[in-house]
Each structure stands twice: as C-alpha cells, then as structure tokens.
Amino acid sequence: MENIKDIITQMKNAPKKEDEGVGQNELFDIDKLETNPKKVLGDKHKYISKEYQLYGLRLAGKLGDKDRATMYIKWAKEKPRAILEQALSFTSDYPKARDKARIFMWKVKELEKEYKLKKK
C-alpha cells in the first residue's frame, strides 16, 4: 500500500485539464492513480465499504487465492490483525511455494494456538 506522499505526487504529476472550474470530483479523481481500488480488485468486488473487506481482498490477492476471498474477508473481520500479519510475513518467506494459501492457513492455526496458550 502506498503512502499519502506517493499518492499526492501522482495527483500532482497527472495531466492537468484546461477547464477553469475545478470541482471536487476533478480534484480528487482516483481513476488516475496507480493504486485505484477498481484496478487492483477488478469489477467483482466493487462494493467495498469497510476496511476489513479491502484487507481481506488484499490478502487473497497476495496469496493468489481469489476463490476464497470471502473467507479472507471474514478472517480480517474476526481474527486479530497481528496474527494475520505474522502469517502473511511467514508466507512471503516462501517465494517458490506452490500453494501459499495453504501455508498461510496453517500458520494462522499455529499462531492462534500460541495466542490461546499465552492467554491461559
């Protein structure tokens, strides 16, 4: 995910329109950005209104498992974000893995067991 500084520089470097009246829609036109959610996620998931939905879809994209996108959205809503982040970083250490989603799910399960043991 890009930071705000990069997004602002993209907006400044975008070709300017010659119109005199610049409205709010033209000022913040996200269609010009490289990180446009429509480009990243496609048309299938265009009705995203919550942050956890976007996070779940990004997880599915990074793991290459778009078929289980709804499961990742549910996990992003219910499971602690720290567990998901640790499992994702663990999975990214295996660049040649055939099924990153399987490794991710296994690591989430292991981290949840550790979390429950620490609570007791």
N, CA, C and O atoms as a Tinker XYZ file with bonds, in Angstrom:
   480  protein
     1  N      0.843000   -1.167000    0.000000    73     2
     2  CA     0.000000    0.000000    0.000000    64     1     3
     3  C      0.891000    1.233000    0.000000    63     2     4     5
     4  O      1.853000    1.307000    0.765000    81     3
     5  N      0.583000    2.180000   -0.836000    73     3     6
     6  CA     1.385000    3.375000   -0.951000    64     5     7
     7  C      1.026000    4.358000    0.147000    63     6     8     9
     8  O     -0.086000    4.358000    0.676000    81     7
     9  N      1.998000    5.195000    0.475000    73     7    10
    10  CA     1.706000    6.185000    1.487000    64     9    11
    11  C      1.089000    7.418000    0.848000    63    10    12    13
    12  O      1.003000    7.515000   -0.377000    81    11
    13  N      0.669000    8.339000    1.661000    73    11    14
    14  CA    -0.062000    9.506000    1.186000    64    13    15
    15  C      0.823000   10.390000    0.320000    63    14    16    17
    16  O      0.347000   10.992000   -0.642000    81    15
    17  N      2.102000   10.471000    0.652000    73    15    18
    18  CA     3.020000   11.308000   -0.116000    64    17    19
    19  C      3.091000   10.841000   -1.571000    63    18    20    21
    20  O      3.081000   11.662000   -2.487000    81    19
    21  N      3.161000    9.524000   -1.785000    73    19    22
    22  CA     3.211000    8.988000   -3.144000    64    21    23
    23  C      1.919000    9.280000   -3.903000    63    22    24    25
    24  O      1.959000    9.600000   -5.091000    81    23
    25  N      0.790000    9.172000   -3.236000    73    23    26
    26  CA    -0.494000    9.432000   -3.885000    64    25    27
    27  C     -0.597000   10.903000   -4.291000    63    26    28    29
    28  O     -1.074000   11.221000   -5.380000    81    27
    29  N     -0.149000   11.789000   -3.413000    73    27    30
    30  CA    -0.210000   13.218000   -3.729000    64    29    31
    31  C      0.703000   13.552000   -4.899000    63    30    32    33
    32  O      0.333000   14.351000   -5.760000    81    31
    33  N      1.899000   12.949000   -4.945000    73    31    34
    34  CA     2.797000   13.217000   -6.075000    64    33    35
    35  C      2.215000   12.669000   -7.371000    63    34    36    37
    36  O      2.408000   13.271000   -8.428000    81    35
    37  N      1.513000   11.552000   -7.319000    73    35    38
    38  CA     0.853000   11.033000   -8.510000    64    37    39
    39  C     -0.226000   11.990000   -8.986000    63    38    40    41
    40  O     -0.395000   12.199000  -10.188000    81    39
    41  N     -0.959000   12.576000   -8.036000    73    39    42
    42  CA    -2.015000   13.510000   -8.401000    64    41    43
    43  C     -1.430000   14.787000   -8.993000    63    42    44    45
    44  O     -2.003000   15.354000   -9.922000    81    43
    45  N     -0.285000   15.249000   -8.460000    73    43    46
    46  CA     0.345000   16.454000   -8.983000    64    45    47
    47  C      0.911000   16.222000  -10.383000    63    46    48    49
    48  O      0.861000   17.114000  -11.230000    81    47
    49  N      1.447000   15.033000  -10.625000    73    47    50
    50  CA     2.063000   14.727000  -11.906000    64    49    51
    51  C      1.053000   14.321000  -12.972000    63    50    52    53
    52  O      1.419000   14.150000  -14.135000    81    51
    53  N     -0.188000   14.168000  -12.600000    73    51    54
    54  CA    -1.223000   13.777000  -13.563000    64    53    55
    55  C     -1.446000   14.923000  -14.550000    63    54    56    57
    56  O     -1.303000   16.090000  -14.188000    81    55
    57  N     -1.797000   14.592000  -15.800000    73    55    58
    58  CA    -2.053000   15.657000  -16.773000    64    57    59
    59  C     -3.204000   16.542000  -16.318000    63    58    60    61
    60  O     -4.247000   16.057000  -15.881000    81    59
    61  N     -2.991000   17.854000  -16.430000    73    59    62
    62  CA    -3.983000   18.815000  -15.954000    64    61    63
    63  C     -4.978000   19.147000  -17.050000    63    62    64    65
    64  O     -4.640000   19.209000  -18.233000    81    63
    65  N     -6.208000   19.357000  -16.624000    73    63    66
    66  CA    -7.257000   19.746000  -17.550000    64    65    67
    67  C     -7.226000   21.261000  -17.718000    63    66    68    69
    68  O     -6.809000   21.984000  -16.813000    81    67
    69  N     -7.655000   21.723000  -18.843000    73    67    70
    70  CA    -7.639000   23.149000  -19.165000    64    69    71
    71  C     -8.905000   23.857000  -18.710000    63    70    72    73
    72  O     -9.086000   25.042000  -18.993000    81    71
    73  N     -9.781000   23.151000  -18.013000    73    71    74
    74  CA   -11.024000   23.757000  -17.553000    64    73    75
    75  C    -10.746000   24.774000  -16.457000    63    74    76    77
    76  O     -9.816000   24.613000  -15.665000    81    75
    77  N    -11.562000   25.824000  -16.419000    73    75    78
    78  CA   -11.386000   26.839000  -15.401000    64    77    79
    79  C    -12.041000   26.416000  -14.092000    63    78    80    81
    80  O    -11.489000   26.672000  -13.022000    81    79
    81  N    -13.176000   25.790000  -14.154000    73    79    82
    82  CA   -13.886000   25.382000  -12.953000    64    81    83
    83  C    -13.453000   23.989000  -12.521000    63    82    84    85
    84  O    -13.804000   22.995000  -13.156000    81    83
    85  N    -12.702000   23.926000  -11.457000    73    83    86
    86  CA   -12.242000   22.635000  -10.946000    64    85    87
    87  C    -13.137000   22.249000   -9.791000    63    86    88    89
    88  O    -13.135000   22.903000   -8.748000    81    87
    89  N    -13.903000   21.190000   -9.973000    73    87    90
    90  CA   -14.811000   20.741000   -8.928000    64    89    91
    91  C    -14.153000   19.706000   -8.026000    63    90    92    93
    92  O    -13.014000   19.295000   -8.251000    81    91
    93  N    -14.883000   19.299000   -7.015000    73    91    94
    94  CA   -14.368000   18.319000   -6.063000    64    93    95
    95  C    -14.069000   16.986000   -6.734000    63    94    96    97
    96  O    -13.066000   16.351000   -6.406000    81    95
    97  N    -14.908000   16.547000   -7.662000    73    95    98
    98  CA   -14.688000   15.270000   -8.336000    64    97    99
    99  C    -13.431000   15.303000   -9.193000    63    98   100   101
   100  O    -12.712000   14.308000   -9.282000    81    99
   101  N    -13.163000   16.438000   -9.822000    73    99   102
   102  CA   -11.977000   16.541000  -10.659000    64   101   103
   103  C    -10.720000   16.674000   -9.816000    63   102   104   105
   104  O     -9.648000   16.229000  -10.228000    81   103
   105  N    -10.836000   17.276000   -8.654000    73   103   106
   106  CA    -9.685000   17.482000   -7.795000    64   105   107
   107  C     -9.170000   16.167000   -7.221000    63   106   108   109
   108  O     -7.960000   15.969000   -7.117000    81   107
   109  N    -10.066000   15.277000   -6.854000    73   107   110
   110  CA    -9.691000   14.002000   -6.276000    64   109   111
   111  C    -10.158000   12.856000   -7.162000    63   110   112   113
   112  O    -10.912000   11.992000   -6.715000    81   111
   113  N     -9.724000   12.844000   -8.387000    73   111   114
   114  CA   -10.104000   11.808000   -9.338000    64   113   115
   115  C     -9.209000   10.588000   -9.133000    63   114   116   117
   116  O     -8.033000   10.620000   -9.494000    81   115
   117  N     -9.752000    9.513000   -8.557000    73   115   118
   118  CA    -8.929000    8.346000   -8.239000    64   117   119
   119  C     -8.683000    7.461000   -9.448000    63   118   120   121
   120  O     -7.889000    6.523000   -9.369000    81   119
   121  N     -9.339000    7.734000  -10.556000    73   119   122
   122  CA    -9.120000    6.916000  -11.743000    64   121   123
   123  C     -7.703000    7.069000  -12.289000    63   122   124   125
   124  O     -7.218000    6.188000  -12.999000    81   123
   125  N     -7.040000    8.162000  -11.972000    73   123   126
   126  CA    -5.684000    8.415000  -12.457000    64   125   127
   127  C     -4.619000    7.696000  -11.623000    63   126   128   129
   128  O     -3.497000    7.498000  -12.090000    81   127
   129  N     -4.958000    7.314000  -10.420000    73   127   130
   130  CA    -3.970000    6.714000   -9.516000    64   129   131
   131  C     -3.653000    5.278000   -9.902000    63   130   132   133
   132  O     -4.510000    4.549000  -10.400000    81   131
   133  N     -2.406000    4.886000   -9.664000    73   131   134
   134  CA    -1.992000    3.504000   -9.931000    64   133   135
   135  C     -2.603000    2.543000   -8.927000    63   134   136   137
   136  O     -2.806000    1.368000   -9.235000    81   135
   137  N     -2.897000    3.030000   -7.725000    73   135   138
   138  CA    -3.449000    2.179000   -6.671000    64   137   139
   139  C     -4.959000    2.292000   -6.609000    63   138   140   141
   140  O     -5.543000    2.126000   -5.538000    81   139
   141  N     -5.590000    2.565000   -7.707000    73   139   142
   142  CA    -7.044000    2.664000   -7.772000    64   141   143
   143  C     -7.651000    1.316000   -7.381000    63   142   144   145
   144  O     -7.295000    0.297000   -7.972000    81   143
   145  N     -8.560000    1.283000   -6.399000    73   143   146
   146  CA    -9.157000    0.007000   -5.994000    64   145   147
   147  C     -9.849000   -0.717000   -7.136000    63   146   148   149
   148  O     -9.900000   -1.947000   -7.147000    81   147
   149  N    -10.381000    0.025000   -8.096000    73   147   150
   150  CA   -11.040000   -0.615000   -9.232000    64   149   151
   151  C    -10.043000   -1.404000  -10.072000    63   150   152   153
   152  O    -10.376000   -2.470000  -10.590000    81   151
   153  N     -8.817000   -0.887000  -10.213000    73   151   154
   154  CA    -7.789000   -1.584000  -10.992000    64   153   155
   155  C     -7.219000   -2.767000  -10.222000    63   154   156   157
   156  O     -6.943000   -3.819000  -10.798000    81   155
   157  N     -7.046000   -2.588000   -8.918000    73   155   158
   158  CA    -6.430000   -3.634000   -8.099000    64   157   159
   159  C     -7.368000   -4.824000   -7.930000    63   158   160   161
   160  O     -6.931000   -5.970000   -8.033000    81   159
   161  N     -8.648000   -4.569000   -7.672000    73   159   162
   162  CA    -9.572000   -5.626000   -7.309000    64   161   163
   163  C    -10.456000   -6.100000   -8.449000    63   162   164   165
   164  O    -11.016000   -7.194000   -8.374000    81   163
   165  N    -10.592000   -5.321000   -9.483000    73   163   166
   166  CA   -11.459000   -5.702000  -10.592000    64   165   167
   167  C    -12.904000   -5.309000  -10.316000    63   166   168   169
   168  O    -13.200000   -4.650000   -9.319000    81   167
   169  N    -13.795000   -5.717000  -11.203000    73   167   170
   170  CA   -15.198000   -5.333000  -11.080000    64   169   171
   171  C    -15.985000   -6.232000  -10.127000    63   170   172   173
   172  O    -17.067000   -5.853000   -9.679000    81   171
   173  N    -15.461000   -7.407000   -9.815000    73   171   174
   174  CA   -16.220000   -8.354000   -8.998000    64   173   175
   175  C    -16.490000   -7.805000   -7.597000    63   174   176   177
   176  O    -17.587000   -7.966000   -7.063000    81   175
   177  N    -15.497000   -7.164000   -7.012000    73   175   178
   178  CA   -15.624000   -6.675000   -5.640000    64   177   179
   179  C    -15.657000   -5.151000   -5.625000    63   178   180   181
   180  O    -14.838000   -4.523000   -4.953000    81   179
   181  N    -16.581000   -4.555000   -6.349000    73   179   182
   182  CA   -16.595000   -3.106000   -6.442000    64   181   183
   183  C    -17.401000   -2.442000   -5.331000    63   182   184   185
   184  O    -17.354000   -1.220000   -5.193000    81   183
   185  N    -18.130000   -3.205000   -4.546000    73   183   186
   186  CA   -18.933000   -2.624000   -3.481000    64   185   187
   187  C    -18.265000   -2.851000   -2.132000    63   186   188   189
   188  O    -18.801000   -3.552000   -1.274000    81   187
   189  N    -17.125000   -2.270000   -1.955000    73   187   190
   190  CA   -16.373000   -2.388000   -0.705000    64   189   191
   191  C    -16.634000   -1.138000    0.114000    63   190   192   193
   192  O    -16.408000   -0.020000   -0.348000    81   191
   193  N    -17.112000   -1.338000    1.336000    73   191   194
   194  CA   -17.416000   -0.177000    2.166000    64   193   195
   195  C    -16.658000   -0.196000    3.489000    63   194   196   197
   196  O    -16.604000    0.827000    4.171000    81   195
   197  N    -16.082000   -1.306000    3.862000    73   195   198
   198  CA   -15.379000   -1.417000    5.139000    64   197   199
   199  C    -13.903000   -1.704000    4.904000    63   198   200   201
   200  O    -13.512000   -2.246000    3.870000    81   199
   201  N    -13.099000   -1.329000    5.882000    73   199   202
   202  CA   -11.655000   -1.513000    5.766000    64   201   203
   203  C    -11.280000   -2.993000    5.773000    63   202   204   205
   204  O    -10.390000   -3.407000    5.030000    81   203
   205  N    -11.946000   -3.789000    6.600000    73   203   206
   206  CA   -11.607000   -5.200000    6.679000    64   205   207
   207  C    -11.907000   -5.931000    5.373000    63   206   208   209
   208  O    -11.256000   -6.929000    5.063000    81   207
   209  N    -12.880000   -5.450000    4.608000    73   207   210
   210  CA   -13.172000   -6.060000    3.309000    64   209   211
   211  C    -11.996000   -5.854000    2.352000    63   210   212   213
   212  O    -11.586000   -6.776000    1.646000    81   211
   213  N    -11.474000   -4.657000    2.341000    73   211   214
   214  CA   -10.330000   -4.362000    1.491000    64   213   215
   215  C     -9.112000   -5.164000    1.931000    63   214   216   217
   216  O     -8.370000   -5.684000    1.098000    81   215
   217  N     -8.910000   -5.264000    3.248000    73   215   218
   218  CA    -7.773000   -6.022000    3.760000    64   217   219
   219  C     -7.886000   -7.504000    3.392000    63   218   220   221
   220  O     -6.898000   -8.121000    2.995000    81   219
   221  N     -9.070000   -8.067000    3.522000    73   219   222
   222  CA    -9.279000   -9.467000    3.156000    64   221   223
   223  C     -9.029000   -9.712000    1.682000    63   222   224   225
   224  O     -8.451000  -10.732000    1.308000    81   223
   225  N     -9.462000   -8.783000    0.843000    73   223   226
   226  CA    -9.229000   -8.933000   -0.596000    64   225   227
   227  C     -7.752000   -8.780000   -0.942000    63   226   228   229
   228  O     -7.257000   -9.444000   -1.852000    81   227
   229  N     -7.054000   -7.921000   -0.233000    73   227   230
   230  CA    -5.605000   -7.795000   -0.457000    64   229   231
   231  C     -4.870000   -9.063000   -0.024000    63   230   232   233
   232  O     -3.913000   -9.488000   -0.670000    81   231
   233  N     -5.325000   -9.654000    1.066000    73   231   234
   234  CA    -4.748000  -10.937000    1.481000    64   233   235
   235  C     -4.934000  -11.984000    0.390000    63   234   236   237
   236  O     -3.998000  -12.702000    0.036000    81   235
   237  N     -6.141000  -12.062000   -0.134000    73   235   238
   238  CA    -6.428000  -13.030000   -1.197000    64   237   239
   239  C     -5.563000  -12.772000   -2.416000    63   238   240   241
   240  O     -5.098000  -13.715000   -3.057000    81   239
   241  N     -5.342000  -11.516000   -2.742000    73   239   242
   242  CA    -4.507000  -11.184000   -3.886000    64   241   243
   243  C     -3.050000  -11.533000   -3.670000    63   242   244   245
   244  O     -2.397000  -12.059000   -4.571000    81   243
   245  N     -2.531000  -11.245000   -2.478000    73   243   246
   246  CA    -1.125000  -11.544000   -2.189000    64   245   247
   247  C     -0.862000  -13.036000   -2.131000    63   246   248   249
   248  O      0.231000  -13.495000   -2.462000    81   247
   249  N     -1.861000  -13.789000   -1.712000    73   247   250
   250  CA    -1.698000  -15.234000   -1.616000    64   249   251
   251  C     -2.062000  -15.939000   -2.917000    63   250   252   253
   252  O     -1.835000  -17.141000   -3.057000    81   251
   253  N     -2.621000  -15.206000   -3.859000    73   251   254
   254  CA    -3.022000  -15.806000   -5.131000    64   253   255
   255  C     -4.187000  -16.762000   -4.986000    63   254   256   257
   256  O     -4.245000  -17.786000   -5.667000    81   255
   257  N     -5.114000  -16.436000   -4.103000    73   255   258
   258  CA    -6.244000  -17.318000   -3.808000    64   257   259
   259  C     -7.547000  -16.517000   -3.871000    63   258   260   261
   260  O     -8.205000  -16.307000   -2.851000    81   259
   261  N     -7.910000  -16.076000   -5.064000    73   259   262
   262  CA    -9.111000  -15.256000   -5.236000    64   261   263
   263  C    -10.390000  -16.057000   -5.009000    63   262   264   265
   264  O    -11.438000  -15.471000   -4.742000    81   263
   265  N    -10.325000  -17.389000   -5.111000    73   263   266
   266  CA   -11.521000  -18.207000   -4.919000    64   265   267
   267  C    -12.041000  -18.139000   -3.485000    63   266   268   269
   268  O    -13.246000  -18.239000   -3.257000    81   267
   269  N    -11.143000  -17.971000   -2.524000    73   267   270
   270  CA   -11.537000  -17.931000   -1.113000    64   269   271
   271  C    -11.503000  -16.519000   -0.557000    63   270   272   273
   272  O    -11.230000  -16.326000    0.628000    81   271
   273  N    -11.774000  -15.539000   -1.390000    73   271   274
   274  CA   -11.705000  -14.143000   -0.955000    64   273   275
   275  C    -12.677000  -13.867000    0.190000    63   274   276   277
   276  O    -12.355000  -13.104000    1.101000    81   275
   277  N    -13.845000  -14.469000    0.156000    73   275   278
   278  CA   -14.817000  -14.231000    1.225000    64   277   279
   279  C    -14.323000  -14.777000    2.570000    63   278   280   281
   280  O    -14.622000  -14.209000    3.621000    81   279
   281  N    -13.574000  -15.869000    2.532000    73   279   282
   282  CA   -13.019000  -16.415000    3.770000    64   281   283
   283  C    -11.996000  -15.440000    4.363000    63   282   284   285
   284  O    -11.973000  -15.227000    5.575000    81   283
   285  N    -11.154000  -14.852000    3.513000    73   283   286
   286  CA   -10.158000  -13.898000    3.998000    64   285   287
   287  C    -10.828000  -12.627000    4.529000    63   286   288   289
   288  O    -10.338000  -12.022000    5.482000    81   287
   289  N    -11.933000  -12.225000    3.923000    73   287   290
   290  CA   -12.679000  -11.071000    4.427000    64   289   291
   291  C    -13.234000  -11.381000    5.810000    63   290   292   293
   292  O    -13.173000  -10.539000    6.706000    81   291
   293  N    -13.771000  -12.576000    5.989000    73   291   294
   294  CA   -14.310000  -12.976000    7.288000    64   293   295
   295  C    -13.201000  -13.031000    8.337000    63   294   296   297
   296  O    -13.387000  -12.588000    9.470000    81   295
   297  N    -12.056000  -13.574000    7.955000    73   295   298
   298  CA   -10.935000  -13.645000    8.879000    64   297   299
   299  C    -10.442000  -12.249000    9.255000    63   298   300   301
   300  O    -10.094000  -11.999000   10.409000    81   299
   301  N    -10.413000  -11.341000    8.276000    73   299   302
   302  CA    -9.965000   -9.976000    8.557000    64   301   303
   303  C    -10.902000   -9.290000    9.535000    63   302   304   305
   304  O    -10.486000   -8.414000   10.293000    81   303
   305  N    -12.156000   -9.686000    9.518000    73   303   306
   306  CA   -13.134000   -9.101000   10.429000    64   305   307
   307  C    -13.033000   -9.709000   11.823000    63   306   308   309
   308  O    -13.148000   -8.991000   12.817000    81   307
   309  N    -12.817000  -11.028000   11.913000    73   307   310
   310  CA   -12.921000  -11.719000   13.189000    64   309   311
   311  C    -11.589000  -11.965000   13.892000    63   310   312   313
   312  O    -11.528000  -11.909000   15.120000    81   311
   313  N    -10.550000  -12.229000   13.161000    73   311   314
   314  CA    -9.277000  -12.608000   13.775000    64   313   315
   315  C     -8.425000  -11.380000   14.052000    63   314   316   317
   316  O     -8.547000  -10.369000   13.359000    81   315
   317  N     -7.557000  -11.459000   15.065000    73   315   318
   318  CA    -6.662000  -10.329000   15.345000    64   317   319
   319  C     -5.741000  -10.054000   14.149000    63   318   320   321
   320  O     -5.207000  -10.974000   13.530000    81   319
   321  N     -5.576000   -8.795000   13.850000    73   319   322
   322  CA    -4.787000   -8.394000   12.686000    64   321   323
   323  C     -3.322000   -8.790000   12.841000    63   322   324   325
   324  O     -2.646000   -9.061000   11.848000    81   323
   325  N     -2.830000   -8.827000   14.069000    73   323   326
   326  CA    -1.430000   -9.198000   14.298000    64   325   327
   327  C     -1.165000  -10.632000   13.845000    63   326   328   329
   328  O     -0.118000  -10.920000   13.265000    81   327
   329  N     -2.107000  -11.524000   14.110000    73   327   330
   330  CA    -1.948000  -12.921000   13.696000    64   329   331
   331  C     -1.914000  -13.021000   12.179000    63   330   332   333
   332  O     -1.085000  -13.740000   11.622000    81   331
   333  N     -2.808000  -12.304000   11.508000    73   331   334
   334  CA    -2.846000  -12.352000   10.050000    64   333   335
   335  C     -1.583000  -11.760000    9.440000    63   334   336   337
   336  O     -1.068000  -12.278000    8.449000    81   335
   337  N     -1.084000  -10.680000   10.027000    73   335   338
   338  CA     0.139000  -10.053000    9.510000    64   337   339
   339  C      1.348000  -10.972000    9.692000    63   338   340   341
   340  O      2.178000  -11.092000    8.791000    81   339
   341  N      1.448000  -11.616000   10.851000    73   339   342
   342  CA     2.560000  -12.538000   11.081000    64   341   343
   343  C      2.501000  -13.712000   10.126000    63   342   344   345
   344  O      3.529000  -14.127000    9.591000    81   343
   345  N      1.327000  -14.247000    9.907000    73   343   346
   346  CA     1.177000  -15.379000    8.992000    64   345   347
   347  C      1.505000  -14.966000    7.562000    63   346   348   349
   348  O      2.098000  -15.744000    6.815000    81   347
   349  N      1.128000  -13.758000    7.174000    73   347   350
   350  CA     1.431000  -13.280000    5.827000    64   349   351
   351  C      2.924000  -13.075000    5.643000    63   350   352   353
   352  O      3.469000  -13.416000    4.593000    81   351
   353  N      3.589000  -12.526000    6.642000    73   351   354
   354  CA     5.039000  -12.343000    6.517000    64   353   355
   355  C      5.760000  -13.696000    6.511000    63   354   356   357
   356  O      6.776000  -13.856000    5.835000    81   355
   357  N      5.239000  -14.656000    7.258000    73   355   358
   358  CA     5.818000  -16.004000    7.238000    64   357   359
   359  C      5.647000  -16.631000    5.858000    63   358   360   361
   360  O      6.556000  -17.286000    5.349000    81   359
   361  N      4.494000  -16.430000    5.265000    73   359   362
   362  CA     4.205000  -16.997000    3.947000    64   361   363
   363  C      5.054000  -16.347000    2.869000    63   362   364   365
   364  O      5.457000  -17.010000    1.913000    81   363
   365  N      5.328000  -15.065000    3.014000    73   363   366
   366  CA     6.125000  -14.377000    1.992000    64   365   367
   367  C      7.576000  -14.850000    1.995000    63   366   368   369
   368  O      8.313000  -14.572000    1.049000    81   367
   369  N      7.998000  -15.556000    3.034000    73   367   370
   370  CA     9.346000  -16.114000    3.074000    64   369   371
   371  C      9.495000  -17.346000    2.187000    63   370   372   373
   372  O     10.602000  -17.853000    2.007000    81   371
   373  N      8.397000  -17.822000    1.639000    73   371   374
   374  CA     8.408000  -18.978000    0.738000    64   373   375
   375  C      7.996000  -18.532000   -0.667000    63   374   376   377
   376  O      6.856000  -18.758000   -1.072000    81   375
   377  N      8.907000  -17.902000   -1.414000    73   375   378
   378  CA     8.513000  -17.371000   -2.725000    64   377   379
   379  C      8.224000  -18.444000   -3.768000    63   378   380   381
   380  O      7.488000  -18.187000   -4.720000    81   379
   381  N      8.784000  -19.636000   -3.612000    73   379   382
   382  CA     8.582000  -20.687000   -4.606000    64   381   383
   383  C      7.537000  -21.713000   -4.186000    63   382   384   385
   384  O      7.445000  -22.784000   -4.785000    81   383
   385  N      6.758000  -21.398000   -3.172000    73   383   386
   386  CA     5.728000  -22.328000   -2.705000    64   385   387
   387  C      4.635000  -22.473000   -3.756000    63   386   388   389
   388  O      4.238000  -21.498000   -4.394000    81   387
   389  N      4.156000  -23.696000   -3.928000    73   387   390
   390  CA     3.086000  -23.932000   -4.904000    64   389   391
   391  C      1.758000  -23.395000   -4.414000    63   390   392   393
   392  O      0.979000  -22.849000   -5.197000    81   391
   393  N      1.491000  -23.544000   -3.120000    73   391   394
   394  CA     0.207000  -23.110000   -2.564000    64   393   395
   395  C      0.459000  -22.259000   -1.318000    63   394   396   397
   396  O      0.522000  -22.776000   -0.203000    81   395
   397  N      0.601000  -20.962000   -1.522000    73   395   398
   398  CA     0.856000  -20.062000   -0.403000    64   397   399
   399  C     -0.338000  -19.993000    0.547000    63   398   400   401
   400  O     -0.171000  -19.778000    1.747000    81   399
   401  N     -1.532000  -20.176000    0.009000    73   399   402
   402  CA    -2.731000  -20.109000    0.839000    64   401   403
   403  C     -2.723000  -21.212000    1.898000    63   402   404   405
   404  O     -3.126000  -20.988000    3.039000    81   403
   405  N     -2.270000  -22.380000    1.520000    73   403   406
   406  CA    -2.218000  -23.499000    2.464000    64   405   407
   407  C     -1.222000  -23.215000    3.591000    63   406   408   409
   408  O     -1.503000  -23.496000    4.756000    81   407
   409  N     -0.068000  -22.660000    3.244000    73   407   410
   410  CA     0.933000  -22.301000    4.255000    64   409   411
   411  C      0.374000  -21.218000    5.180000    63   410   412   413
   412  O      0.559000  -21.270000    6.396000    81   411
   413  N     -0.309000  -20.241000    4.590000    73   411   414
   414  CA    -0.897000  -19.152000    5.367000    64   413   415
   415  C     -1.919000  -19.686000    6.374000    63   414   416   417
   416  O     -1.895000  -19.310000    7.546000    81   415
   417  N     -2.807000  -20.558000    5.918000    73   415   418
   418  CA    -3.840000  -21.097000    6.807000    64   417   419
   419  C     -3.228000  -21.927000    7.936000    63   418   420   421
   420  O     -3.689000  -21.872000    9.076000    81   419
   421  N     -2.193000  -22.689000    7.613000    73   419   422
   422  CA    -1.522000  -23.484000    8.641000    64   421   423
   423  C     -0.888000  -22.573000    9.688000    63   422   424   425
   424  O     -0.988000  -22.834000   10.887000    81   423
   425  N     -0.233000  -21.501000    9.230000    73   423   426
   426  CA     0.442000  -20.599000   10.159000    64   425   427
   427  C     -0.566000  -19.844000   11.020000    63   426   428   429
   428  O     -0.301000  -19.592000   12.195000    81   427
   429  N     -1.694000  -19.486000   10.466000    73   427   430
   430  CA    -2.743000  -18.825000   11.264000    64   429   431
   431  C     -3.213000  -19.760000   12.370000    63   430   432   433
   432  O     -3.402000  -19.337000   13.510000    81   431
   433  N     -3.398000  -21.014000   12.035000    73   431   434
   434  CA    -3.826000  -22.004000   13.024000    64   433   435
   435  C     -2.794000  -22.141000   14.146000    63   434   436   437
   436  O     -3.155000  -22.188000   15.321000    81   435
   437  N     -1.509000  -22.203000   13.782000    73   435   438
   438  CA    -0.444000  -22.318000   14.781000    64   437   439
   439  C     -0.369000  -21.074000   15.671000    63   438   440   441
   440  O     -0.214000  -21.184000   16.887000    81   439
   441  N     -0.480000  -19.903000   15.065000    73   439   442
   442  CA    -0.411000  -18.663000   15.840000    64   441   443
   443  C     -1.603000  -18.520000   16.776000    63   442   444   445
   444  O     -1.463000  -17.980000   17.873000    81   443
   445  N     -2.771000  -18.994000   16.360000    73   443   446
   446  CA    -3.933000  -18.959000   17.245000    64   445   447
   447  C     -3.741000  -19.885000   18.439000    63   446   448   449
   448  O     -4.151000  -19.551000   19.550000    81   447
   449  N     -3.123000  -21.045000   18.225000    73   447   450
   450  CA    -2.839000  -21.952000   19.343000    64   449   451
   451  C     -1.897000  -21.286000   20.342000    63   450   452   453
   452  O     -2.109000  -21.360000   21.552000    81   451
   453  N     -0.850000  -20.632000   19.820000    73   451   454
   454  CA     0.097000  -19.923000   20.698000    64   453   455
   455  C     -0.605000  -18.809000   21.471000    63   454   456   457
   456  O     -0.361000  -18.613000   22.661000    81   455
   457  N     -1.473000  -18.089000   20.779000    73   455   458
   458  CA    -2.199000  -16.974000   21.392000    64   457   459
   459  C     -3.093000  -17.467000   22.534000    63   458   460   461
   460  O     -3.171000  -16.832000   23.586000    81   459
   461  N     -3.757000  -18.592000   22.322000    73   459   462
   462  CA    -4.635000  -19.150000   23.355000    64   461   463
   463  C     -3.816000  -19.652000   24.551000    63   462   464   465
   464  O     -4.242000  -19.502000   25.697000    81   463
   465  N     -2.648000  -20.243000   24.293000    73   463   466
   466  CA    -1.806000  -20.725000   25.383000    64   465   467
   467  C     -1.265000  -19.555000   26.211000    63   466   468   469
   468  O     -1.147000  -19.664000   27.431000    81   467
   469  N     -0.943000  -18.458000   25.564000    73   467   470
   470  CA    -0.445000  -17.283000   26.301000    64   469   471
   471  C     -1.544000  -16.670000   27.168000    63   470   472   473
   472  O     -1.275000  -16.143000   28.247000    81   471
   473  N     -2.775000  -16.744000   26.688000    73   471   474
   474  CA    -3.879000  -16.193000   27.460000    64   473   475
   475  C     -4.119000  -16.970000   28.758000    63   474   476   477
   476  O     -4.489000  -16.397000   29.783000    81   475
   477  N     -3.898000  -18.291000   28.690000    73   475   478
   478  CA    -4.126000  -19.126000   29.875000    64   477   479
   479  C     -2.988000  -18.963000   30.798000    63   478   480
   480  O     -2.966000  -19.575000   31.866000    81   479
